[in-house]
Amino acid sequence: MNEAFRHRRRHGRVRQSGRFFGCLLAGFATIGSPVSAADTRTMMVTNDLVLEKGASWNTRLIVRVSHVTIEGNNATLQGAGIVGDLKSFEQAGVGVLLEGCVDVTIRLLKTRGFATGLVARDCRALRVEDCDFSDNYDNPKHGWGELPPRGGLLLERTRQSVLRHNQAHRVWDGLHLVDSDDNLIEENDFSHCSNTCAKLWRASRNRLLKNNLSHGIRIDRAAGEVHARDSTSVLIESGSDDNYWLRNDITQGGDGIFIRVLNGWVSRGNLFEENDTSYANNNCIESWSPGNTYIRNKATHGSYGFWLGGSDQTVLIGNEAAFNGLPDGNHNAPEPGFGHGGIVIVGGPSSHTVLSGNWCHHNNGGGIVFRGDVASGGARWRTYHWIVQQNRLENNRWGIWGRWGDWIWLARNNTLHNSEGNHLVDVSNLHDTDDDPAVLRAPRAEMLGPTRAVVGRPVQFDASASRDPEGRALHFRWNAGDITGDQPVFDHTFTLPGFYRLGLTVDNGVLADLAWRDLIVSETVTQEIGTENEATQWGFELEGNDDGRGRILFAADADSVAGNASLRFTPNPYPGLYATAIYPGARNADWDFSAKTKVRFWIKAANPNLPGFQNPGPVLWLYGRDATVKIEPAQGRNLFGDLPFSEARWTWMPVTVPLTGNAEWTRQDSGKTDLSHVTALGLSLDSWGAEPFTVWVDGLTAD
């Protein structure tokens, strides 16, 4: 057998097209020879494999076995992609494909000339080390918008794996994780990519440590192009939660880090520590998601340092945001009023936020900027419940620029040489505390209490476990809309249902800490319609389900508002268009709704399709023996695209549908309507795309 491929196991063999691969080596082209996709041979790996050092083959590998090792010895797998011919790359397939594998190791292998260098699907415990996936599909001239997954490495539904010391340059996406959790991505160089260097989609609990993810950008500066066509070094979206990012180089991107929420599905619980995101063309760090933490990162020399819209429940500690928006540097999209800034939180609610110990300097605008809703002059929403303390705000136009805020705590911020001082307008409940040098550390707020309450029933929240590190006396400020309190324990009986932002500020006279609850207050439901452990009784209709393959899957879920369970349903396969969940599926009820005035329920959703739901929704259907009633949001509104509060992106939203219709709900009758004999009830939603989405419904009732 030719020594180009040696097997560690004495009798191991590799098959291609029913013949032993070793017999075919002489027919291979060299790496420099142009080949077509048809000329690229496919090799099935069944055992441990060792490649000849430095060899080059027009070959792709497919691995569908477990517990094997591929020693690449710096050999190259060459695909059919030809530089300058994008179509040839699009058709070149995958260099290394792993499917359903466990415990596979790949070392010192190069792939080039493919659509994607390596793809792993449904794998676990992979180890890919010291490999090079550069010079696969790349498209720096592409305009705005997405392309199919291509580039360096694509991991789909792959878990508990290690990527270490690999490279991927001059590709579309360096690393793309889809539904892939609990992986270690360490000391790789996925830089100089035309779309993203690292992209996470429904990917959680991954650790990305000390990687080079710089120069994720697509821009033609020579032609005077200003924006980077939504390219970014790091892109995180669609439920990518609890990832840890430490000491990565994320500089020189279109954006540095972009946490995007085009479909309404937020990404929370991510921790960014000591990353450098500087020199971004647009925003060094941009996020539209809540609940993320940024500690000691650098965000300098961009158009903005941090741009955090809709980033509720965010913590920023010890970051540097400097030299952003300078006339001789990056300065895209200046905002009316404040221009640019270091830490800028505008464009969406940002409740329960802590900014402490940050250094914001030499920004062409505000060091720290907040702003409530511009269109309504702060009436629809305000920047709410912030602590801004112990920050150094130096040599900016303004130290703090703020408008339309509420419950803002300012303490011990060092503001020096800001040319226009501070600018705070229309800020209610502003606490700008006097300093006391004896107070060195902030207290720790601790809150015990539920996330659910019922109208008319008392509920208690207890912050008595809060502590000051020096034992100083603490002060308590509770707030939930117009409801306030000033004691360690907060008792209240809510009289109206809905969502409440419950905020707590605990201070020691100078410094403060905060806690909160996303509080759902529901009305008592005497009789739920199908949402309390009756998942098996539901049926469905799917518009466009011409081949009959489409289904809606129903299950009970412990996340509930009323009772002990909610209903969860997922169209899968989803043919697109409207998906309607119907109770009872047999349509054999005989409800008398003639005296009812409304149907009410709580709803939430997770939709991976971009840009989310479309057309009016949710739509309520009432089915009768000879007629149907359709009631939908008026003027084409979809409630998931016009949320009543920011937190409805990730928690429950109350919906009340008037059975007679009104200015906000349109009723259409088909046939002879008789609400005294309703045989079934339906709820419909329509999404862009055709990926399955999930909806939760609870407390469905008519009264």
KELUMLUM-391591 format. One line per field, with one value per residue (C-alpha): residue number from 1; chain; x, y, z. Coordinates in steps of 0.05 Angstrom, whole numbers. Layout:
k <- NUM,...
c <- A,...
u <- X,...
v <- Y,...
w <- Z,...
REM end
This chain:
k <- 1,2,3,4,5,6,7,8,9,10,11,12,13,14,15,16,17,18,19,20,21,22,23,24,25,26,27,28,29,30,31,32,33,34,35,36,37,38,39,40,41,42,43,44,45,46,47,48,49,50,51,52,53,54,55,56,57,58,59,60,61,62,63,64,65,66,67,68,69,70,71,72,73,74,75,76,77,78,79,80,81,82,83,84,85,86,87,88,89,90,91,92,93,94,95,96,97,98,99,100,101,102,103,104,105,106,107,108,109,110,111,112,113,114,115,116,117,118,119,120,121,122,123,124,125,126,127,128,129,130,131,132,133,134,135,136,137,138,139,140,141,142,143,144,145,146,147,148,149,150,151,152,153,154,155,156,157,158,159,160,161,162,163,164,165,166,167,168,169,170,171,172,173,174,175,176,177,178,179,180,181,182,183,184,185,186,187,188,189,190,191,192,193,194,195,196,197,198,199,200,201,202,203,204,205,206,207,208,209,210,211,212,213,214,215,216,217,218,219,220,221,222,223,224,225,226,227,228,229,230,231,232,233,234,235,236,237,238,239,240,241,242,243,244,245,246,247,248,249,250,251,252,253,254,255,256,257,258,259,260,261,262,263,264,265,266,267,268,269,270,271,272,273,274,275,276,277,278,279,280,281,282,283,284,285,286,287,288,289,290,291,292,293,294,295,296,297,298,299,300,301,302,303,304,305,306,307,308,309,310,311,312,313,314,315,316,317,318,319,320,321,322,323,324,325,326,327,328,329,330,331,332,333,334,335,336,337,338,339,340,341,342,343,344,345,346,347,348,349,350,351,352,353,354,355,356,357,358,359,360,361,362,363,364,365,366,367,368,369,370,371,372,373,374,375,376,377,378,379,380,381,382,383,384,385,386,387,388,389,390,391,392,393,394,395,396,397,398,399,400,401,402,403,404,405,406,407,408,409,410,411,412,413,414,415,416,417,418,419,420,421,422,423,424,425,426,427,428,429,430,431,432,433,434,435,436,437,438,439,440,441,442,443,444,445,446,447,448,449,450,451,452,453,454,455,456,457,458,459,460,461,462,463,464,465,466,467,468,469,470,471,472,473,474,475,476,477,478,479,480,481,482,483,484,485,486,487,488,489,490,491,492,493,494,495,496,497,498,499,500,501,502,503,504,505,506,507,508,509,510,511,512,513,514,515,516,517,518,519,520,521,522,523,524,525,526,527,528,529,530,531,532,533,534,535,536,537,538,539,540,541,542,543,544,545,546,547,548,549,550,551,552,553,554,555,556,557,558,559,560,561,562,563,564,565,566,567,568,569,570,571,572,573,574,575,576,577,578,579,580,581,582,583,584,585,586,587,588,589,590,591,592,593,594,595,596,597,598,599,600,601,602,603,604,605,606,607,608,609,610,611,612,613,614,615,616,617,618,619,620,621,622,623,624,625,626,627,628,629,630,631,632,633,634,635,636,637,638,639,640,641,642,643,644,645,646,647,648,649,650,651,652,653,654,655,656,657,658,659,660,661,662,663,664,665,666,667,668,669,670,671,672,673,674,675,676,677,678,679,680,681,682,683,684,685,686,687,688,689,690,691,692,693,694,695,696,697,698,699,700,701,702,703
c <- A,A,A,A,A,A,A,A,A,A,A,A,A,A,A,A,A,A,A,A,A,A,A,A,A,A,A,A,A,A,A,A,A,A,A,A,A,A,A,A,A,A,A,A,A,A,A,A,A,A,A,A,A,A,A,A,A,A,A,A,A,A,A,A,A,A,A,A,A,A,A,A,A,A,A,A,A,A,A,A,A,A,A,A,A,A,A,A,A,A,A,A,A,A,A,A,A,A,A,A,A,A,A,A,A,A,A,A,A,A,A,A,A,A,A,A,A,A,A,A,A,A,A,A,A,A,A,A,A,A,A,A,A,A,A,A,A,A,A,A,A,A,A,A,A,A,A,A,A,A,A,A,A,A,A,A,A,A,A,A,A,A,A,A,A,A,A,A,A,A,A,A,A,A,A,A,A,A,A,A,A,A,A,A,A,A,A,A,A,A,A,A,A,A,A,A,A,A,A,A,A,A,A,A,A,A,A,A,A,A,A,A,A,A,A,A,A,A,A,A,A,A,A,A,A,A,A,A,A,A,A,A,A,A,A,A,A,A,A,A,A,A,A,A,A,A,A,A,A,A,A,A,A,A,A,A,A,A,A,A,A,A,A,A,A,A,A,A,A,A,A,A,A,A,A,A,A,A,A,A,A,A,A,A,A,A,A,A,A,A,A,A,A,A,A,A,A,A,A,A,A,A,A,A,A,A,A,A,A,A,A,A,A,A,A,A,A,A,A,A,A,A,A,A,A,A,A,A,A,A,A,A,A,A,A,A,A,A,A,A,A,A,A,A,A,A,A,A,A,A,A,A,A,A,A,A,A,A,A,A,A,A,A,A,A,A,A,A,A,A,A,A,A,A,A,A,A,A,A,A,A,A,A,A,A,A,A,A,A,A,A,A,A,A,A,A,A,A,A,A,A,A,A,A,A,A,A,A,A,A,A,A,A,A,A,A,A,A,A,A,A,A,A,A,A,A,A,A,A,A,A,A,A,A,A,A,A,A,A,A,A,A,A,A,A,A,A,A,A,A,A,A,A,A,A,A,A,A,A,A,A,A,A,A,A,A,A,A,A,A,A,A,A,A,A,A,A,A,A,A,A,A,A,A,A,A,A,A,A,A,A,A,A,A,A,A,A,A,A,A,A,A,A,A,A,A,A,A,A,A,A,A,A,A,A,A,A,A,A,A,A,A,A,A,A,A,A,A,A,A,A,A,A,A,A,A,A,A,A,A,A,A,A,A,A,A,A,A,A,A,A,A,A,A,A,A,A,A,A,A,A,A,A,A,A,A,A,A,A,A,A,A,A,A,A,A,A,A,A,A,A,A,A,A,A,A,A,A,A,A,A,A,A,A,A,A,A,A,A,A,A,A,A,A,A,A,A,A,A,A,A,A,A,A,A,A,A,A,A,A,A,A,A,A,A,A,A,A,A,A,A,A,A,A,A,A,A,A,A,A,A,A,A,A,A,A,A,A,A,A,A,A,A,A,A,A,A,A,A,A,A,A,A,A,A,A,A,A,A,A,A,A,A,A,A,A,A,A,A,A,A,A,A,A,A,A,A,A,A,A,A,A,A,A,A,A,A,A,A,A,A,A,A
u <- 0,25,55,14,-38,-15,-63,-44,-85,-48,-106,-146,-174,-206,-258,-276,-330,-323,-247,-189,-165,-92,-101,-123,-68,-30,-90,-93,-78,-28,-51,-38,-80,-150,-203,-278,-323,-332,-256,-254,-253,-290,-255,-294,-252,-266,-204,-145,-111,-42,-28,39,74,60,23,-33,-94,-158,-198,-251,-259,-323,-324,-384,-349,-326,-261,-214,-155,-134,-62,-56,19,6,-23,-73,-141,-154,-225,-249,-254,-215,-193,-236,-292,-344,-389,-334,-328,-403,-405,-342,-375,-342,-269,-280,-350,-363,-433,-457,-386,-361,-289,-256,-190,-162,-93,-48,-94,-105,-166,-173,-216,-281,-347,-332,-268,-298,-370,-390,-462,-492,-424,-396,-326,-289,-218,-193,-123,-70,-110,-116,-183,-163,-177,-245,-307,-297,-337,-312,-352,-420,-469,-517,-553,-540,-511,-515,-465,-397,-324,-278,-313,-387,-411,-484,-512,-442,-426,-370,-316,-249,-222,-152,-95,-132,-133,-185,-167,-197,-263,-336,-347,-287,-325,-401,-435,-508,-545,-477,-466,-412,-352,-283,-255,-185,-125,-149,-136,-201,-183,-191,-260,-309,-372,-356,-297,-342,-418,-464,-535,-574,-506,-499,-449,-389,-322,-282,-214,-155,-174,-156,-223,-200,-215,-285,-304,-330,-319,-289,-255,-220,-289,-309,-355,-374,-413,-388,-451,-468,-402,-375,-319,-367,-442,-486,-561,-624,-618,-543,-539,-487,-425,-359,-312,-243,-183,-201,-174,-237,-208,-215,-285,-345,-372,-329,-383,-455,-511,-567,-641,-672,-724,-741,-703,-653,-587,-575,-526,-463,-400,-347,-283,-219,-232,-205,-258,-225,-221,-289,-315,-383,-393,-339,-394,-467,-522,-598,-603,-613,-577,-505,-443,-381,-320,-253,-261,-230,-276,-235,-227,-294,-353,-382,-351,-414,-481,-532,-604,-657,-603,-641,-608,-538,-475,-413,-354,-283,-287,-248,-288,-245,-229,-295,-328,-267,-268,-202,-223,-285,-346,-406,-479,-474,-536,-575,-560,-498,-461,-420,-400,-363,-420,-485,-551,-607,-657,-692,-707,-649,-678,-639,-570,-504,-445,-388,-313,-311,-261,-294,-247,-234,-300,-331,-396,-417,-373,-438,-503,-574,-639,-711,-760,-751,-816,-859,-813,-802,-877,-874,-811,-754,-685,-703,-668,-594,-533,-476,-419,-343,-333,-277,-307,-252,-239,-305,-355,-401,-385,-457,-510,-579,-652,-718,-693,-723,-693,-620,-568,-504,-446,-372,-361,-296,-314,-255,-243,-308,-317,-392,-399,-459,-525,-585,-654,-723,-694,-740,-719,-647,-603,-536,-505,-454,-388,-360,-287,-299,-346,-301,-345,-416,-466,-493,-568,-603,-676,-721,-788,-830,-834,-910,-966,-1042,-1089,-1119,-1069,-1013,-941,-877,-806,-751,-684,-664,-606,-572,-506,-455,-382,-365,-430,-459,-534,-572,-628,-680,-719,-771,-808,-859,-893,-929,-917,-859,-830,-772,-765,-724,-788,-837,-909,-962,-1028,-1034,-1102,-1088,-1058,-999,-924,-888,-815,-800,-736,-697,-639,-599,-549,-502,-508,-460,-453,-510,-529,-593,-638,-702,-758,-794,-860,-921,-987,-1045,-1119,-1151,-1173,-1234,-1231,-1173,-1188,-1139,-1076,-1073,-1044,-1089,-1036,-1061,-1129,-1104,-1105,-1080,-1086,-1026,-1035,-994,-988,-1002,-959,-989,-921,-931,-948,-956,-926,-959,-933,-946,-892,-876,-864,-934,-973,-1039,-1044,-986,-971,-975,-985,-924,-932,-883,-899,-849,-844,-868,-890,-892,-954,-1004,-1000,-1064,-1069,-1141,-1174,-1206,-1176,-1240,-1280,-1333,-1341,-1406,-1387,-1436,-1397,-1460,-1451,-1375,-1341,-1269,-1218,-1154,-1089,-1014,-966,-892,-851,-782,-775,-709,-735,-711,-741,-792,-867,-907,-978,-1031,-1023,-1039,-1105,-1164,-1212,-1279,-1308,-1382,-1424,-1436,-1392,-1325,-1306,-1237,-1210,-1141,-1100,-1122,-1081,-1039,-1004,-968,-961,-892,-869,-902,-889,-921,-857,-785,-787,-840,-783,-766,-823,-899,-943,-1017,-1067,-1141,-1184,-1252,-1303,-1340,-1275,-1255,-1206,-1147,-1179,-1217,-1272,-1293,-1351,-1360,-1427,-1484,-1450,-1478,-1433,-1479,-1451,-1376,-1344,-1270,-1222,-1158,-1096,-1055,-987,-950,-874,-823,-782,-797,-757,-799,-816,-844,-902,-925,-997,-1026,-1087,-1131,-1202,-1265,-1303
v <- 0,71,103,166,136,91,62,55,-8,-61,-84,-19,1,62,53,96,74,1,-2,7,79,62,36,105,151,153,184,245,314,357,415,466,432,459,407,404,383,316,306,312,242,222,179,144,140,77,70,111,147,177,221,229,291,352,313,345,308,328,291,302,259,233,205,168,125,139,133,146,194,228,251,301,314,381,346,386,366,408,423,446,520,565,633,686,637,640,589,537,547,544,477,449,417,401,384,342,319,286,259,224,216,210,217,234,271,310,341,380,376,430,439,491,503,478,513,495,467,424,408,368,347,310,297,295,297,318,345,387,415,451,448,501,514,577,595,562,601,676,733,802,835,810,865,865,803,731,674,599,574,570,583,552,508,494,455,435,400,385,384,375,384,420,466,488,521,520,572,597,660,688,653,676,653,629,589,578,543,522,487,469,473,461,467,494,541,560,596,591,643,654,724,762,736,772,759,737,707,671,663,631,611,576,558,559,547,549,576,619,633,673,668,716,737,802,834,806,859,869,940,976,1036,1054,1065,1110,1058,1078,1019,948,914,882,843,834,797,762,751,721,710,668,640,635,638,631,632,655,699,711,751,745,793,820,883,915,886,916,912,878,839,841,808,812,802,806,753,774,716,745,716,722,704,715,737,778,787,823,821,874,898,962,995,972,1008,1016,993,958,922,925,887,885,830,833,799,800,821,858,861,896,896,947,984,1040,1076,1054,1096,1078,1038,1003,1010,973,981,939,912,906,874,889,896,935,935,960,968,1020,1058,1112,1152,1133,1175,1219,1261,1230,1159,1116,1161,1129,1147,1204,1211,1277,1309,1272,1252,1190,1160,1110,1070,1087,1055,1082,1057,1007,998,983,970,945,963,972,1013,1012,1026,1039,1086,1127,1179,1221,1203,1252,1253,1226,1183,1149,1161,1140,1160,1138,1134,1192,1185,1192,1239,1185,1170,1099,1078,1109,1086,1056,1033,1045,1049,1091,1094,1097,1110,1154,1200,1243,1287,1272,1325,1305,1261,1235,1253,1229,1243,1210,1168,1145,1118,1133,1128,1168,1162,1176,1185,1221,1271,1311,1357,1341,1402,1408,1377,1333,1338,1308,1328,1301,1250,1232,1200,1220,1207,1242,1226,1264,1229,1201,1178,1128,1088,1043,988,979,936,871,868,802,792,733,730,699,715,702,735,733,793,800,755,785,773,786,804,801,838,831,786,845,863,919,895,946,935,1003,1016,1002,1039,1005,1032,989,1008,974,1026,1073,1025,1041,1018,1035,975,911,871,892,867,883,859,875,896,894,839,849,853,892,914,906,942,945,993,980,1035,1050,1125,1130,1067,1021,955,932,871,860,813,805,799,768,784,743,741,679,631,590,544,539,519,465,495,454,385,373,373,308,338,391,388,433,463,484,531,508,436,408,346,330,325,385,373,412,378,392,382,407,453,468,542,568,629,596,528,479,475,512,487,486,475,472,466,413,404,475,489,564,608,605,549,541,503,479,456,407,375,335,401,369,420,456,519,575,640,681,718,722,788,767,711,722,684,691,677,675,648,630,638,625,650,718,768,731,730,764,783,794,750,717,704,677,629,608,548,532,480,522,583,611,675,704,759,787,849,908,942,881,883,823,830,798,854,908,885,922,918,898,837,804,783,729,725,721,772,780,782,800,791,826,779,836,868,940,991,945,878,863,811,773,724,668,634,639,656,625,636,594,532,539,473,492,549,562,606,622,652,661,665,683,623,550,531,504,556,545,579,574,590,590,613,609,625,662,709
w <- 0,-16,46,37,82,139,190,262,267,230,187,185,117,85,30,-29,-79,-57,-70,-23,-25,-28,-99,-123,-100,-166,-200,-155,-181,-144,-101,-155,-209,-223,-211,-213,-155,-191,-189,-114,-86,-23,28,84,147,187,230,256,199,189,128,94,120,76,22,-19,-46,-82,-30,23,86,115,185,213,265,336,375,318,307,243,244,188,190,156,95,53,28,-34,-58,-125,-108,-154,-130,-164,-181,-125,-158,-156,-80,-70,-105,-73,-13,53,66,129,147,214,228,291,318,389,411,344,343,284,286,238,178,125,81,27,-35,-4,13,85,113,168,186,248,258,318,348,418,449,386,391,333,344,303,238,184,151,113,41,36,14,23,-5,15,-42,-18,0,58,82,100,59,73,125,93,111,162,213,222,283,286,347,371,445,495,443,441,385,401,362,295,240,191,150,86,96,103,175,214,265,264,322,312,369,397,472,525,478,492,438,459,428,356,302,264,240,174,155,109,150,221,257,307,300,352,337,393,422,498,554,508,531,482,512,484,410,354,326,295,228,218,168,97,72,12,43,-23,-54,5,37,108,137,142,114,182,183,253,288,335,323,377,368,378,448,453,529,584,541,571,531,561,534,461,408,375,345,276,262,228,298,351,387,362,402,351,361,292,308,379,411,461,485,560,614,572,608,572,610,589,514,467,419,397,328,306,245,279,351,391,429,406,441,439,491,566,623,599,638,614,659,643,567,520,473,443,376,348,327,395,452,477,442,484,462,497,543,608,669,644,686,663,711,699,624,584,531,499,436,403,349,337,273,251,270,264,271,236,252,303,346,353,419,442,379,399,465,508,540,504,523,479,429,475,549,595,664,724,699,738,712,762,758,683,651,596,567,504,471,422,460,528,571,594,555,570,536,541,484,436,398,460,498,551,559,531,568,607,625,692,756,744,789,761,811,817,743,715,663,634,573,539,514,571,631,634,582,601,584,602,659,725,789,773,828,817,866,869,794,779,725,700,640,604,561,571,641,652,616,654,631,651,699,756,822,810,871,865,932,973,981,1046,1041,1097,1052,1011,984,959,996,969,953,965,947,962,930,874,800,801,839,835,838,907,942,985,962,1000,979,1030,1025,1098,1078,1043,1075,1077,1079,1134,1172,1155,1161,1097,1063,1019,961,927,864,818,776,824,883,929,996,1041,1089,1083,1072,1018,1024,973,945,871,846,771,728,682,680,735,737,811,828,893,909,972,993,1051,1044,986,945,924,894,861,852,813,793,727,762,728,763,738,750,779,725,745,685,637,566,546,578,642,626,565,511,481,467,419,343,288,219,178,119,60,85,16,24,92,126,172,245,309,370,436,507,578,606,679,664,679,700,719,751,749,675,609,539,493,419,360,286,262,203,192,121,131,133,190,242,283,348,360,424,427,365,355,354,396,452,463,500,511,498,486,553,548,530,522,515,553,559,570,514,498,440,414,339,303,236,212,223,266,262,207,190,244,305,348,314,356,321,348,311,308,274,212,223,246,280,267,312,297,316,275,221,208,276,304,379,378,333,375,446,504,544,530,577,534,489,541,590,589,555,573,516,521,458,459,428,394,367,377,349,365,345,281,279,216,215,165,163,213,279,343,403,446,412,404,385,388,397,357,362,299,285,219,215,164,142,154,216,274,327,396,431,503,523,593,630,568,589,568,614
REM end
